Amino acid sequence: MLITLDPLRIDGRLTVQKHGDILTINGEFYDFSDLPEGATYPASEINCPWITGDVERIGGSIHVTLILPHGANPSAAVAHPAPIINPPDGAIAVPHDEETANVEA
């Protein structure tokens, strides 16, 4: 799995968990296990405000871009986050700053 983070100035906190090809994003489940190789789910067909852009399976791996919320003065880790490549199952460490950490979207 490849998770790209797209920083955006909004209040909120992104929490992500992974189990195989299933992501739990802020408590909501998104199952991409039936996405065949080379196929795409258009962003317009995925009912998730945190997913920006299409979801694709490339080389057997799910590629997804998620909004990364941040406050007025994000740290470098939040303003320019590294992609998350092949995360293990479980909670995914998503960069955040304290000013957005205490606000739920």
C-alpha positions, 0 to 999 in steps of 0.5 A, spaced: 500 500 500 502 507 498 498 512 502 500 519 499 498 525 504 495 531 501 496 537 506 490 542 507 488 547 512 482 545 515 480 543 522 480 536 524 485 530 525 486 524 521 486 517 524 488 511 519 488 503 521 490 498 515 488 491 515 490 488 508 487 492 503 481 495 508 482 502 511 479 505 517 479 512 516 476 516 522 472 510 524 469 509 517 471 502 513 473 502 506 474 495 503 479 496 497 480 488 496 476 487 490 479 492 486 483 488 481 490 489 478 490 496 474 483 498 476 481 505 479 476 507 483 474 514 481 474 519 487 467 521 485 465 514 487 468 513 494 464 516 499 469 519 503 471 526 505 478 524 506 480 521 500 482 525 495 483 523 488 482 516 485 484 509 488 488 505 484 491 498 484 498 498 481 503 492 482 499 489 486 499 495 491 493 499 493 495 507 492 491 512 495 491 519 497 488 522 503 487 529 506 492 531 512 489 536 516 493 542 519 492 548 522 495 555 521 502 554 522 504 546 520 510 543 522 515 541 516 513 534 517 505 536 516 506 541 511 511 536 507 509 529 509 513 523 506 509 518 503 507 512 507 509 505 503 507 498 505 505 500 512 504 494 517 497 492 519 494 496 525 494 503 526 498 508 521 502 513 524 500 520 521 504 526 522 500 531 526 501 538 530 498 539 537 493 545 534 489 540 530 490 534 534 485 535 539 479 537 534 475 532 531 472 533 524 
